[in-house]
Structure formats: C-alpha cells, structure tokens
Amino acid sequence: MDLAFLHPLYEHPGPWASVYVDTSRHTEDTPHERHLTARAMARELAGQGADEATCRAVGQAIEDLRHSSEPHGRALFARGGEVVLDPPLARAPGRDWAEWAPLPRVSPLLELAGEDPVCVVAYVDRKGADFELRSALGRGDAGGVTGRQWPVHRTSSVDWSERHFQLRVENTWEHNAAEIADALAVCQEETGADLLILVGDDRERHAVRHRLPQRLHDLVVEAPHGAGSRLLDEDVERARAEHVRSRAAAELERFLAARGADASGRAGAVEGVPALVEAAREHRIDELLIRPDGPDAHREVWIGEDPDQLAVRRTDLKILGEQRSWPARADDALIRSAVTTNAEALAVTVIPDLRDDTPVGGLGALLRWS
C-alpha cells in the first residue's frame, strides 16, 4: 500500500482522534442511525480526553454522512477542531469505533482501505471496445475506442476475390486490435488502474493482449466470457481479490527469502519490535509487513515529536536527546516512520493459509540499504 496520502497526518503534533464509521447498511432509518453514531463517537472521544472542538468536528463529519450511499465506510482523523483526513474505506469496518491517542490509528487502513486495486474492464469485439472503471467504491464509464467498421466478417467462399476479401477482414481485425490496445494503455495510465480485465471472444482478447505494452502484461486478466457479455460484480471482485493475494504472497516470499544474512553478513529483512525500531530510526525500512492480530502490533513503544524519535524504552529517547515523549502502539509508530521516509506497508492477512508466526510477532520489514 502506498502511504503517501497519509502525509497530512504527520505534519502536526497529536493527540489525534481516529474514528472508523461503517456505512454498509442502508435503510430508511439510516439518517437517524448516523445521527446517533455521530453523538456516540463524539461522546466516546470526550470520555477519552479529546477536546470539545475536535469532538464537535468529528460529530459534524459523521452527521454529513447521514444521506451518504457509500458502500463500506469512512475513516476520520481529526485534531485541533478539524478533520484533517477522511479517506473512504474499501471494506466495512464491522462496527463504529473511536480512539484518542498520541498518534492517529492508521494501521486498520491497511486492511480496510489498502490494496484496493482499481480495474479497467475492456469489453472487446472486432469493431472496438468499451472501457469500464471498477473499484470497491463502484463503477463508472472509462471511455472506449471504435475501430474500422468494415469489413469485419469472413465468408465461406474460396475463390480468388473472396480470399482477397478475407485478407482485408484479417487486416481490419489486426488494425482494430492495435487501436484497442493503444487506447487501453492510455486509459490505464490516466486512471492508474492496477488490473486490466479483457472480456470478449478468445481471438479478440488474445489479439489485444499481444499488442499491449510489455509493462502492462502482468496486469492483464482474461475473463472467460464471450463477446456481448457483461461482468458481474462477483466476477470483478474475484479478479481483484486474486490480484491482491498474488501481490501479497510475492512480497511475503521476498521477505522470507531476505531474512537470512547475505555474503556480507547483512539481512535484507527484519522482524520483532527492537530490530524494526532500529531500522526505522536509520530510515532503512522499505516495506512494512503487518499482521494486525499479532502481539507486537499493539506493543507499547515510545515516540517523540519527530518520526525519527522512536524507541523501545522511554530512557532510550532521553539518551537520544529527546526530552518529550509519549507511549504509542508499535504498528502506528512504525507506519508514521514509513510514511515520512516514503516506504510502503502491507497487511499480510490477505494471504490464505498464512502461518500465525509470519512475520514473528506480527511485524516485519523489507529493508533498504544505503
């Protein structure tokens, strides 16, 4: 997961209000239920010591969702009487909850908002293609392309004139496949799509895939639907989920392979809070791997005002010259460091049959070296 969108959360000191709101239920009573949620979350934050202005800002932000049709939920991060960031969620949080803490509680986003691949579905036939943008938040038109319209159908005759006509048909198909591939490549670049799903007859799908730029080949999935078929939501969800699992499994394999020392005696990956804290202070984390239910995820560490000020023990921060310090969850403290050093993060729970001790304690990292 690219963490760049979290930068605004670390431009100001805490404490922070973090609220996760489930918007997956939609009935005629929803506006009233959201009103009650707004009051409950504001009351919960006040009970944890949040200032009145911040409680009011959070309550109003939830009130603003009374008529929202968002399919999953919303996270709200607020301080100083202002909601600083309110990303939509790609999965429902299951319940509404709020927390007041020195750092924003962002680690749940790895499961609820992260790894939400955006798809472009291309409905391909011999005359062109229609593109549809699909994500966890819904669908939308993404344009399309119209190729040459004639000739596109073969005949059964075998005399010279008909063979010449069929050659022209072949040329039309080849031309249209190239135009579709070019337009799809542009669409992917403009939308930032993580996945391209080709729908159509075998020949047309293969012809378009063959003409896509090499950089896109690993993003392509061919759906077993003929021309004129439309993908159901569950078809797209299946393709998106498989893409997420494949990427996560590949990153985990990299992590497991990098745990051993290389020829120079250095490991390319670490796990466990002490090793991760040291790597974070030295800006060596390239990608965090987090198992949210792991015991180390909520282990207490100590932080200072700057992301570099991170230690296992409070006395360690004083040795480093930091006079002000606060306790924080290890996962959120490490994510703060990852954000400010342009690292990424991954929730490994999307991998099926994951062992409970991978990574050990629930926290690990692939490292970068100077």
Contacts in CASP RR format, 6 or more apart in sequence:
PFRMAT RR
TARGET T0000
AUTHOR 0000-0000-0000
METHOD contacts of the structure
MODEL  1
MDLAFLHPLYEHPGPWASVYVDTSRHTEDTPHERHLTARAMARELAGQGA
DEATCRAVGQAIEDLRHSSEPHGRALFARGGEVVLDPPLARAPGRDWAEW
APLPRVSPLLELAGEDPVCVVAYVDRKGADFELRSALGRGDAGGVTGRQW
PVHRTSSVDWSERHFQLRVENTWEHNAAEIADALAVCQEETGADLLILVG
DDRERHAVRHRLPQRLHDLVVEAPHGAGSRLLDEDVERARAEHVRSRAAA
ELERFLAARGADASGRAGAVEGVPALVEAAREHRIDELLIRPDGPDAHRE
VWIGEDPDQLAVRRTDLKILGEQRSWPARADDALIRSAVTTNAEALAVTV
IPDLRDDTPVGGLGALLRWS
1 109 0 8 1.000
1 110 0 8 1.000
1 114 0 8 1.000
1 115 0 8 1.000
1 344 0 8 1.000
1 345 0 8 1.000
1 346 0 8 1.000
1 347 0 8 1.000
2 344 0 8 1.000
3 335 0 8 1.000
3 338 0 8 1.000
3 339 0 8 1.000
3 343 0 8 1.000
3 344 0 8 1.000
3 345 0 8 1.000
4 339 0 8 1.000
4 342 0 8 1.000
5 85 0 8 1.000
5 87 0 8 1.000
6 85 0 8 1.000
6 106 0 8 1.000
6 109 0 8 1.000
6 335 0 8 1.000
6 339 0 8 1.000
7 339 0 8 1.000
7 340 0 8 1.000
8 84 0 8 1.000
8 85 0 8 1.000
9 16 0 8 1.000
9 77 0 8 1.000
9 84 0 8 1.000
9 85 0 8 1.000
9 104 0 8 1.000
9 106 0 8 1.000
9 336 0 8 1.000
9 339 0 8 1.000
10 307 0 8 1.000
10 336 0 8 1.000
10 339 0 8 1.000
10 340 0 8 1.000
12 79 0 8 1.000
12 84 0 8 1.000
13 305 0 8 1.000
14 79 0 8 1.000
14 102 0 8 1.000
14 103 0 8 1.000
15 50 0 8 1.000
15 79 0 8 1.000
15 100 0 8 1.000
15 101 0 8 1.000
15 102 0 8 1.000
16 77 0 8 1.000
16 78 0 8 1.000
16 79 0 8 1.000
16 100 0 8 1.000
16 101 0 8 1.000
16 102 0 8 1.000
16 103 0 8 1.000
16 104 0 8 1.000
16 105 0 8 1.000
17 45 0 8 1.000
17 50 0 8 1.000
17 54 0 8 1.000
17 55 0 8 1.000
17 58 0 8 1.000
17 76 0 8 1.000
17 77 0 8 1.000
17 78 0 8 1.000
17 79 0 8 1.000
17 98 0 8 1.000
17 99 0 8 1.000
17 100 0 8 1.000
18 75 0 8 1.000
18 76 0 8 1.000
18 77 0 8 1.000
18 98 0 8 1.000
18 99 0 8 1.000
18 100 0 8 1.000
18 101 0 8 1.000
18 104 0 8 1.000
18 105 0 8 1.000
18 106 0 8 1.000
19 41 0 8 1.000
19 45 0 8 1.000
19 58 0 8 1.000
19 62 0 8 1.000
19 75 0 8 1.000
19 76 0 8 1.000
19 77 0 8 1.000
19 78 0 8 1.000
19 96 0 8 1.000
19 97 0 8 1.000
19 98 0 8 1.000
19 99 0 8 1.000
20 73 0 8 1.000
20 74 0 8 1.000
20 75 0 8 1.000
20 76 0 8 1.000
20 89 0 8 1.000
20 93 0 8 1.000
20 96 0 8 1.000
20 97 0 8 1.000
20 98 0 8 1.000
20 108 0 8 1.000
20 112 0 8 1.000
21 37 0 8 1.000
21 41 0 8 1.000
21 62 0 8 1.000
21 65 0 8 1.000
21 73 0 8 1.000
21 74 0 8 1.000
21 75 0 8 1.000
21 76 0 8 1.000
21 93 0 8 1.000
21 96 0 8 1.000
22 72 0 8 1.000
22 73 0 8 1.000
22 92 0 8 1.000
22 93 0 8 1.000
22 94 0 8 1.000
22 95 0 8 1.000
22 96 0 8 1.000
23 34 0 8 1.000
23 65 0 8 1.000
23 68 0 8 1.000
23 70 0 8 1.000
23 71 0 8 1.000
23 72 0 8 1.000
23 73 0 8 1.000
23 74 0 8 1.000
23 92 0 8 1.000
24 71 0 8 1.000
24 72 0 8 1.000
24 73 0 8 1.000
24 92 0 8 1.000
24 94 0 8 1.000
25 33 0 8 1.000
26 69 0 8 1.000
27 33 0 8 1.000
30 66 0 8 1.000
30 67 0 8 1.000
31 66 0 8 1.000
31 67 0 8 1.000
34 62 0 8 1.000
34 63 0 8 1.000
34 65 0 8 1.000
34 66 0 8 1.000
34 68 0 8 1.000
35 63 0 8 1.000
35 66 0 8 1.000
37 62 0 8 1.000
37 96 0 8 1.000
38 58 0 8 1.000
38 59 0 8 1.000
38 60 0 8 1.000
38 62 0 8 1.000
38 63 0 8 1.000
39 59 0 8 1.000
40 96 0 8 1.000
41 58 0 8 1.000
41 59 0 8 1.000
41 62 0 8 1.000
41 96 0 8 1.000
41 98 0 8 1.000
42 55 0 8 1.000
42 56 0 8 1.000
42 58 0 8 1.000
42 59 0 8 1.000
43 55 0 8 1.000
44 97 0 8 1.000
44 98 0 8 1.000
45 54 0 8 1.000
45 55 0 8 1.000
45 58 0 8 1.000
45 98 0 8 1.000
45 100 0 8 1.000
46 52 0 8 1.000
46 55 0 8 1.000
47 100 0 8 1.000
48 98 0 8 1.000
48 99 0 8 1.000
48 100 0 8 1.000
49 100 0 8 1.000
50 100 0 8 1.000
51 80 0 8 1.000
51 81 0 8 1.000
53 80 0 8 1.000
53 81 0 8 1.000
54 78 0 8 1.000
54 79 0 8 1.000
54 80 0 8 1.000
54 81 0 8 1.000
54 82 0 8 1.000
56 81 0 8 1.000
57 78 0 8 1.000
57 80 0 8 1.000
57 81 0 8 1.000
57 82 0 8 1.000
57 83 0 8 1.000
58 76 0 8 1.000
58 78 0 8 1.000
58 83 0 8 1.000
58 98 0 8 1.000
61 76 0 8 1.000
61 78 0 8 1.000
61 83 0 8 1.000
61 86 0 8 1.000
62 76 0 8 1.000
65 74 0 8 1.000
68 74 0 8 1.000
70 88 0 8 1.000
70 137 0 8 1.000
71 136 0 8 1.000
71 137 0 8 1.000
71 138 0 8 1.000
72 88 0 8 1.000
72 89 0 8 1.000
72 90 0 8 1.000
72 91 0 8 1.000
72 92 0 8 1.000
72 112 0 8 1.000
72 136 0 8 1.000
72 137 0 8 1.000
73 88 0 8 1.000
73 89 0 8 1.000
73 92 0 8 1.000
73 93 0 8 1.000
73 112 0 8 1.000
74 86 0 8 1.000
74 87 0 8 1.000
74 88 0 8 1.000
74 89 0 8 1.000
75 85 0 8 1.000
75 86 0 8 1.000
75 87 0 8 1.000
75 89 0 8 1.000
75 108 0 8 1.000
75 109 0 8 1.000
75 112 0 8 1.000
75 113 0 8 1.000
76 83 0 8 1.000
76 85 0 8 1.000
76 86 0 8 1.000
77 83 0 8 1.000
77 84 0 8 1.000
77 85 0 8 1.000
77 86 0 8 1.000
77 104 0 8 1.000
77 106 0 8 1.000
78 84 0 8 1.000
87 109 0 8 1.000
87 113 0 8 1.000
88 113 0 8 1.000
88 137 0 8 1.000
89 109 0 8 1.000
89 112 0 8 1.000
89 113 0 8 1.000
90 112 0 8 1.000
90 113 0 8 1.000
90 114 0 8 1.000
90 115 0 8 1.000
90 116 0 8 1.000
90 135 0 8 1.000
90 136 0 8 1.000
90 137 0 8 1.000
91 111 0 8 1.000
91 112 0 8 1.000
91 113 0 8 1.000
91 136 0 8 1.000
92 112 0 8 1.000
93 108 0 8 1.000
93 112 0 8 1.000
99 105 0 8 1.000
101 328 0 8 1.000
101 329 0 8 1.000
101 332 0 8 1.000
102 303 0 8 1.000
102 326 0 8 1.000
102 327 0 8 1.000
102 328 0 8 1.000
103 303 0 8 1.000
103 328 0 8 1.000
103 329 0 8 1.000
103 332 0 8 1.000
103 333 0 8 1.000
103 336 0 8 1.000
104 332 0 8 1.000
105 329 0 8 1.000
105 332 0 8 1.000
106 332 0 8 1.000
106 335 0 8 1.000
107 290 0 8 1.000
107 292 0 8 1.000
107 297 0 8 1.000
107 329 0 8 1.000
107 331 0 8 1.000
107 332 0 8 1.000
107 335 0 8 1.000
108 292 0 8 1.000
110 290 0 8 1.000
110 292 0 8 1.000
110 345 0 8 1.000
110 346 0 8 1.000
110 347 0 8 1.000
111 292 0 8 1.000
111 347 0 8 1.000
111 349 0 8 1.000
111 350 0 8 1.000
114 347 0 8 1.000
115 244 0 8 1.000
115 247 0 8 1.000
115 248 0 8 1.000
115 346 0 8 1.000
115 347 0 8 1.000
115 350 0 8 1.000
116 135 0 8 1.000
116 136 0 8 1.000
116 240 0 8 1.000
117 135 0 8 1.000
117 193 0 8 1.000
117 194 0 8 1.000
117 195 0 8 1.000
117 240 0 8 1.000
117 243 0 8 1.000
117 244 0 8 1.000
118 133 0 8 1.000
118 134 0 8 1.000
118 135 0 8 1.000
118 191 0 8 1.000
118 192 0 8 1.000
118 193 0 8 1.000
118 194 0 8 1.000
118 195 0 8 1.000
119 133 0 8 1.000
119 134 0 8 1.000
119 135 0 8 1.000
119 193 0 8 1.000
119 194 0 8 1.000
119 195 0 8 1.000
119 196 0 8 1.000
119 197 0 8 1.000
119 236 0 8 1.000
119 239 0 8 1.000
119 240 0 8 1.000
120 131 0 8 1.000
120 132 0 8 1.000
120 133 0 8 1.000
120 134 0 8 1.000
120 142 0 8 1.000
120 184 0 8 1.000
120 187 0 8 1.000
120 188 0 8 1.000
120 191 0 8 1.000
120 193 0 8 1.000
120 195 0 8 1.000
120 196 0 8 1.000
120 197 0 8 1.000
121 131 0 8 1.000
121 132 0 8 1.000
121 133 0 8 1.000
121 134 0 8 1.000
121 197 0 8 1.000
121 199 0 8 1.000
121 223 0 8 1.000
121 231 0 8 1.000
121 236 0 8 1.000
122 129 0 8 1.000
122 130 0 8 1.000
122 131 0 8 1.000
122 180 0 8 1.000
122 184 0 8 1.000
122 196 0 8 1.000
122 197 0 8 1.000
122 198 0 8 1.000
122 199 0 8 1.000
122 208 0 8 1.000
123 129 0 8 1.000
123 130 0 8 1.000
123 131 0 8 1.000
123 132 0 8 1.000
123 199 0 8 1.000
123 200 0 8 1.000
123 228 0 8 1.000
123 229 0 8 1.000
123 230 0 8 1.000
124 180 0 8 1.000
124 198 0 8 1.000
124 199 0 8 1.000
124 200 0 8 1.000
124 204 0 8 1.000
124 205 0 8 1.000
124 208 0 8 1.000
124 227 0 8 1.000
125 200 0 8 1.000
125 201 0 8 1.000
125 204 0 8 1.000
125 227 0 8 1.000
125 228 0 8 1.000
126 152 0 8 1.000
126 172 0 8 1.000
126 173 0 8 1.000
126 176 0 8 1.000
126 204 0 8 1.000
127 146 0 8 1.000
127 147 0 8 1.000
127 148 0 8 1.000
127 149 0 8 1.000
127 152 0 8 1.000
127 176 0 8 1.000
128 144 0 8 1.000
128 145 0 8 1.000
128 146 0 8 1.000
128 147 0 8 1.000
128 176 0 8 1.000
128 179 0 8 1.000
128 180 0 8 1.000
129 144 0 8 1.000
129 145 0 8 1.000
129 180 0 8 1.000
129 183 0 8 1.000
129 184 0 8 1.000
129 208 0 8 1.000
130 143 0 8 1.000
130 144 0 8 1.000
131 141 0 8 1.000
131 142 0 8 1.000
131 143 0 8 1.000
131 144 0 8 1.000
131 183 0 8 1.000
131 184 0 8 1.000
131 187 0 8 1.000
132 139 0 8 1.000
132 140 0 8 1.000
132 141 0 8 1.000
132 142 0 8 1.000
133 139 0 8 1.000
133 140 0 8 1.000
133 141 0 8 1.000
133 142 0 8 1.000
133 191 0 8 1.000
133 193 0 8 1.000
134 140 0 8 1.000
134 236 0 8 1.000
134 240 0 8 1.000
136 240 0 8 1.000
142 187 0 8 1.000
142 191 0 8 1.000
143 187 0 8 1.000
144 183 0 8 1.000
144 187 0 8 1.000
145 179 0 8 1.000
145 180 0 8 1.000
145 182 0 8 1.000
145 183 0 8 1.000
145 184 0 8 1.000
147 175 0 8 1.000
147 176 0 8 1.000
147 179 0 8 1.000
147 180 0 8 1.000
148 172 0 8 1.000
148 175 0 8 1.000
148 176 0 8 1.000
150 172 0 8 1.000
151 165 0 8 1.000
151 168 0 8 1.000
151 169 0 8 1.000
151 172 0 8 1.000
152 169 0 8 1.000
152 172 0 8 1.000
152 173 0 8 1.000
152 176 0 8 1.000
153 169 0 8 1.000
154 166 0 8 1.000
154 169 0 8 1.000
155 162 0 8 1.000
155 165 0 8 1.000
155 166 0 8 1.000
173 203 0 8 1.000
173 204 0 8 1.000
173 207 0 8 1.000
174 207 0 8 1.000
177 204 0 8 1.000
177 207 0 8 1.000
177 208 0 8 1.000
177 210 0 8 1.000
177 211 0 8 1.000
178 211 0 8 1.000
180 208 0 8 1.000
180 211 0 8 1.000
181 208 0 8 1.000
181 209 0 8 1.000
181 211 0 8 1.000
181 212 0 8 1.000
182 211 0 8 1.000
184 196 0 8 1.000
184 208 0 8 1.000
184 212 0 8 1.000
185 212 0 8 1.000
185 213 0 8 1.000
185 216 0 8 1.000
187 193 0 8 1.000
188 196 0 8 1.000
188 216 0 8 1.000
188 219 0 8 1.000
193 219 0 8 1.000
194 219 0 8 1.000
194 243 0 8 1.000
195 219 0 8 1.000
195 221 0 8 1.000
195 239 0 8 1.000
195 240 0 8 1.000
195 243 0 8 1.000
196 212 0 8 1.000
196 216 0 8 1.000
196 219 0 8 1.000
196 220 0 8 1.000
196 221 0 8 1.000
197 220 0 8 1.000
197 221 0 8 1.000
197 222 0 8 1.000
197 223 0 8 1.000
197 231 0 8 1.000
197 236 0 8 1.000
197 239 0 8 1.000
198 205 0 8 1.000
198 208 0 8 1.000
198 209 0 8 1.000
198 220 0 8 1.000
198 221 0 8 1.000
198 222 0 8 1.000
198 223 0 8 1.000
199 205 0 8 1.000
199 223 0 8 1.000
199 225 0 8 1.000
199 226 0 8 1.000
199 228 0 8 1.000
199 229 0 8 1.000
199 230 0 8 1.000
199 231 0 8 1.000
200 223 0 8 1.000
200 225 0 8 1.000
200 226 0 8 1.000
200 227 0 8 1.000
200 228 0 8 1.000
200 229 0 8 1.000
201 226 0 8 1.000
201 227 0 8 1.000
204 227 0 8 1.000
205 222 0 8 1.000
206 222 0 8 1.000
209 217 0 8 1.000
209 220 0 8 1.000
209 222 0 8 1.000
212 220 0 8 1.000
221 239 0 8 1.000
221 242 0 8 1.000
221 243 0 8 1.000
223 231 0 8 1.000
223 235 0 8 1.000
223 239 0 8 1.000
225 231 0 8 1.000
225 235 0 8 1.000
241 350 0 8 1.000
244 350 0 8 1.000
245 350 0 8 1.000
245 351 0 8 1.000
245 352 0 8 1.000
248 346 0 8 1.000
248 347 0 8 1.000
248 348 0 8 1.000
248 350 0 8 1.000
248 351 0 8 1.000
249 351 0 8 1.000
251 287 0 8 1.000
251 289 0 8 1.000
251 346 0 8 1.000
251 348 0 8 1.000
251 366 0 8 1.000
252 289 0 8 1.000
252 348 0 8 1.000
252 351 0 8 1.000
252 354 0 8 1.000
252 358 0 8 1.000
254 269 0 8 1.000
254 366 0 8 1.000
255 269 0 8 1.000
255 289 0 8 1.000
255 359 0 8 1.000
255 364 0 8 1.000
255 366 0 8 1.000
256 269 0 8 1.000
256 358 0 8 1.000
258 267 0 8 1.000
258 268 0 8 1.000
258 269 0 8 1.000
258 366 0 8 1.000
258 367 0 8 1.000
259 267 0 8 1.000
259 268 0 8 1.000
259 269 0 8 1.000
259 270 0 8 1.000
259 271 0 8 1.000
260 267 0 8 1.000
260 268 0 8 1.000
260 269 0 8 1.000
261 267 0 8 1.000
262 268 0 8 1.000
266 369 0 8 1.000
267 367 0 8 1.000
268 366 0 8 1.000
268 367 0 8 1.000
268 369 0 8 1.000
269 364 0 8 1.000
269 365 0 8 1.000
269 366 0 8 1.000
269 367 0 8 1.000
270 276 0 8 1.000
270 279 0 8 1.000
270 364 0 8 1.000
270 365 0 8 1.000
270 367 0 8 1.000
271 359 0 8 1.000
271 360 0 8 1.000
271 361 0 8 1.000
271 362 0 8 1.000
271 363 0 8 1.000
271 364 0 8 1.000
271 365 0 8 1.000
272 296 0 8 1.000
272 359 0 8 1.000
272 360 0 8 1.000
272 361 0 8 1.000
272 362 0 8 1.000
272 363 0 8 1.000
272 364 0 8 1.000
273 296 0 8 1.000
273 299 0 8 1.000
273 301 0 8 1.000
273 312 0 8 1.000
273 330 0 8 1.000
273 363 0 8 1.000
274 312 0 8 1.000
276 285 0 8 1.000
276 330 0 8 1.000
276 334 0 8 1.000
276 363 0 8 1.000
276 364 0 8 1.000
276 365 0 8 1.000
277 301 0 8 1.000
277 310 0 8 1.000
277 311 0 8 1.000
277 312 0 8 1.000
277 330 0 8 1.000
277 334 0 8 1.000
279 285 0 8 1.000
279 365 0 8 1.000
279 367 0 8 1.000
280 307 0 8 1.000
280 308 0 8 1.000
280 310 0 8 1.000
280 333 0 8 1.000
280 334 0 8 1.000
280 337 0 8 1.000
280 338 0 8 1.000
280 341 0 8 1.000
281 308 0 8 1.000
281 310 0 8 1.000
281 337 0 8 1.000
283 308 0 8 1.000
283 341 0 8 1.000
283 368 0 8 1.000
284 367 0 8 1.000
284 368 0 8 1.000
284 369 0 8 1.000
285 334 0 8 1.000
285 337 0 8 1.000
285 338 0 8 1.000
285 341 0 8 1.000
285 343 0 8 1.000
285 365 0 8 1.000
285 366 0 8 1.000
285 367 0 8 1.000
285 368 0 8 1.000
286 343 0 8 1.000
286 344 0 8 1.000
286 365 0 8 1.000
286 366 0 8 1.000
286 367 0 8 1.000
286 368 0 8 1.000
287 343 0 8 1.000
287 344 0 8 1.000
287 345 0 8 1.000
287 346 0 8 1.000
287 365 0 8 1.000
287 366 0 8 1.000
288 334 0 8 1.000
288 335 0 8 1.000
288 338 0 8 1.000
288 343 0 8 1.000
288 344 0 8 1.000
288 345 0 8 1.000
288 346 0 8 1.000
288 363 0 8 1.000
288 364 0 8 1.000
288 365 0 8 1.000
289 345 0 8 1.000
289 346 0 8 1.000
289 348 0 8 1.000
289 359 0 8 1.000
289 362 0 8 1.000
289 363 0 8 1.000
289 364 0 8 1.000
289 365 0 8 1.000
289 366 0 8 1.000
290 297 0 8 1.000
290 331 0 8 1.000
290 345 0 8 1.000
290 346 0 8 1.000
290 347 0 8 1.000
290 348 0 8 1.000
290 362 0 8 1.000
290 363 0 8 1.000
290 364 0 8 1.000
291 297 0 8 1.000
291 347 0 8 1.000
291 348 0 8 1.000
291 349 0 8 1.000
291 354 0 8 1.000
291 358 0 8 1.000
291 359 0 8 1.000
291 361 0 8 1.000
291 362 0 8 1.000
291 363 0 8 1.000
292 331 0 8 1.000
292 347 0 8 1.000
292 349 0 8 1.000
293 349 0 8 1.000
293 362 0 8 1.000
294 361 0 8 1.000
294 362 0 8 1.000
294 363 0 8 1.000
295 361 0 8 1.000
295 362 0 8 1.000
296 330 0 8 1.000
296 331 0 8 1.000
296 360 0 8 1.000
296 361 0 8 1.000
296 362 0 8 1.000
296 363 0 8 1.000
297 329 0 8 1.000
297 330 0 8 1.000
297 331 0 8 1.000
297 361 0 8 1.000
297 362 0 8 1.000
297 363 0 8 1.000
298 329 0 8 1.000
298 330 0 8 1.000
298 331 0 8 1.000
299 329 0 8 1.000
299 330 0 8 1.000
300 327 0 8 1.000
300 328 0 8 1.000
300 329 0 8 1.000
300 330 0 8 1.000
301 310 0 8 1.000
301 311 0 8 1.000
301 312 0 8 1.000
301 327 0 8 1.000
301 328 0 8 1.000
301 329 0 8 1.000
301 330 0 8 1.000
301 333 0 8 1.000
302 310 0 8 1.000
302 311 0 8 1.000
302 312 0 8 1.000
302 313 0 8 1.000
302 314 0 8 1.000
302 316 0 8 1.000
302 317 0 8 1.000
302 325 0 8 1.000
302 326 0 8 1.000
302 327 0 8 1.000
302 328 0 8 1.000
303 309 0 8 1.000
303 310 0 8 1.000
303 311 0 8 1.000
303 317 0 8 1.000
303 325 0 8 1.000
303 326 0 8 1.000
303 327 0 8 1.000
303 328 0 8 1.000
303 333 0 8 1.000
303 336 0 8 1.000
304 310 0 8 1.000
304 317 0 8 1.000
304 322 0 8 1.000
304 324 0 8 1.000
304 325 0 8 1.000
304 326 0 8 1.000
305 322 0 8 1.000
305 324 0 8 1.000
307 336 0 8 1.000
307 337 0 8 1.000
307 339 0 8 1.000
307 340 0 8 1.000
307 341 0 8 1.000
308 337 0 8 1.000
309 317 0 8 1.000
309 320 0 8 1.000
309 322 0 8 1.000
309 325 0 8 1.000
310 333 0 8 1.000
310 334 0 8 1.000
310 337 0 8 1.000
311 317 0 8 1.000
311 320 0 8 1.000
311 325 0 8 1.000
314 325 0 8 1.000
317 325 0 8 1.000
318 325 0 8 1.000
330 363 0 8 1.000
331 363 0 8 1.000
334 363 0 8 1.000
334 365 0 8 1.000
335 345 0 8 1.000
337 343 0 8 1.000
338 344 0 8 1.000
338 345 0 8 1.000
343 365 0 8 1.000
343 368 0 8 1.000
348 354 0 8 1.000
348 358 0 8 1.000
348 359 0 8 1.000
END
